[in-house]
Amino acid sequence: QVQLVESGGGLVHPGGSLRLSCVIVGDLFGSYMKNWYRQAPGKEREFVASLAEVGPWHYADSVKGRFTISRDPDAWNTTYLQMNNLRPEDTGVYYCNVRHTIRHSLEHWGHGTQVTVSS
């Protein structure tokens, strides 16, 4: 069974930075996209960033130039989301997701980590 464990959330002032981590526990077979989503209070979950095994990275327009998704070069099962110049509107629960590149219904979600940007 596959589990995704997020960490790194917290409270930060506007303009501050956080780095989220996602560790995949268990085995994934095949090619998977590694994604980050977030959900603000009272809003639907939205896409933040994605990382393919081969190919370009993708970001939501609202985070381009501020967030960076990456993989750990020494640990295939670890993905990071570096978040700089954080804004109050970045507040929400951040979820790690992995989704098979062909069978999109084959996916796993983490339980989320809270990010709060406030002065």
Secondary structure, DSSP 4 states (H G I P E B T S, - for coil): --EEEEE--EEE-TT--EEEEEEEES---S-EEEEEEEE-TTS--EEEEEE-SSS--EE-TTTTTTEEEEEETTEEEEEEEEE-S--GGG-EEEEEEEEESS-TT-EEE---EEEEE--
